[in-house]
Amino acid sequence: MKTIYYPPLESIKPARQVSGKSTATVWGDSMLINQRERRAFDRVPTGMEARFLCGNRYYAGKITDVSEKGMFINTDIRLPNDINLDIIMLIDNAITIVPVTVKRSVEASFRSDDFSCGGMGVELVRTPIEYLTYVTNLKSAA
């Protein structure tokens, strides 16, 4: 088997300029770090079961991570972006309703070298105090 050498990212320079035009852009470490830091708040993993109401139908899902402004729900249901729905959560043995907007849908990946759960990334429209307290407690415990 032939070994393939890949140079470290820091050694890769942007493409040279030809006649005053850039021929290509190569991703460097600083660009990748900026992509990772796009979120305003850190996400905290959780395994909370939830229900969500869209229109007049209830669906089930599992919340895999939360932050002060959003969460990811592992579910087989794919709803269109920018649709509003209510997430129904059980926080401290009390039902909490969190209004959200769907921002992205992710299909599950079942490749042999990678498995990722499908679901929806949602952004909170209004943040109930019970939800904010729950996230704060999770972050302090981590």
Secondary structure, DSSP 4 states (H G I P E B T S, - for coil): --------GGGPPPPPEETTEE------HHHHHHHHTT-SS--EEEEEEEEEEETTEEEEEEEEEE-SSEEEEE-S----TT-EEEEEEEETTEEEEEEEEEEEEE--B--TT--B--EEEEEESS--HHHHHHHHHHHHH-
